[in-house]
């Protein structure tokens, strides 16, 4: 498999963990595209081929993390309204720190 060129995170490690959380195994011998397609098909019922791989991985990681938090009883607000509220709280919190 080709070395990871992402400067922010280890793509192969993240995808491996997503596969383990989803399928209880990893598919290290498959190409990254095939691995992402498999995960997206499982979670979204389709694939986002042609989109940036880091964006695809981030979306998948968000879904998997959301599912794990829901399993532990932690609820993550959804929707644009909640996103706006959370952004306002973040700005207010940063204002206190500065």
Secondary structure, 3 states (H helix, E strand, C coil): CCCCCCCCCCHHHHHHHHHHHHHCCCCCCCCHHHHHHHHHHHHHCCCCCCCCHHHHHHHHHHHHHHHHHHHCCCCCCCCHHHHHHHHHHHHHHHHHHC
